[in-house]
């Protein structure tokens, strides 16, 4: 949807936690893929921000990219922001255990470096968009994240969509995208 507005856009693929054994993602390999792709992106015209946009696990990675200084801002759609919460609740069919490759006490140090909620302030503007009826990543996780990020001094805006599920926020026809476009314009200097 943003390319239709005249912005340059690219898609970054990353290793997943399911796949051939020699191509298995997880922490930190999945984020390494994002870091490598962003370090090799085409130059951005002076004054224009680089913005990572991601959904669910991609929203998690967009926030991590902002924290690492790889982008100037992040848009996180129904993001995973708290891996410990996800692990405790068994979200994503226990995907946190798969992503981290460890469980229990062994995972605690990784929560501190791989969970956006543990890394605030990110020092970059963030837009978090979440549906109130998301049964895959509860909206409460985004509420808690946005509150903690703002308390830490981040510019973190949360937009909730009443009745929206986990996937509707990626539909380019959903009101989410007009709000995302408006937010991007608000952080983009006039050309």
Secondary structure as GFF3:
##gff-version 3
##sequence-region A 1 191
A	DSSP	three_ten_helix	3	5	.	.	.	ID=ss1
A	DSSP	three_ten_helix	21	23	.	.	.	ID=ss2
A	DSSP	alpha_helix	29	39	.	.	.	ID=ss3
A	DSSP	beta_strand	51	55	.	.	.	ID=ss4
A	DSSP	alpha_helix	57	67	.	.	.	ID=ss5
A	DSSP	beta_strand	73	77	.	.	.	ID=ss6
A	DSSP	alpha_helix	83	89	.	.	.	ID=ss7
A	DSSP	alpha_helix	91	100	.	.	.	ID=ss8
A	DSSP	alpha_helix	105	114	.	.	.	ID=ss9
A	DSSP	alpha_helix	116	119	.	.	.	ID=ss10
A	DSSP	beta_strand	125	131	.	.	.	ID=ss11
A	DSSP	alpha_helix	139	151	.	.	.	ID=ss12
A	DSSP	beta_strand	156	161	.	.	.	ID=ss13
A	DSSP	three_ten_helix	168	170	.	.	.	ID=ss14
A	DSSP	alpha_helix	176	187	.	.	.	ID=ss15
###
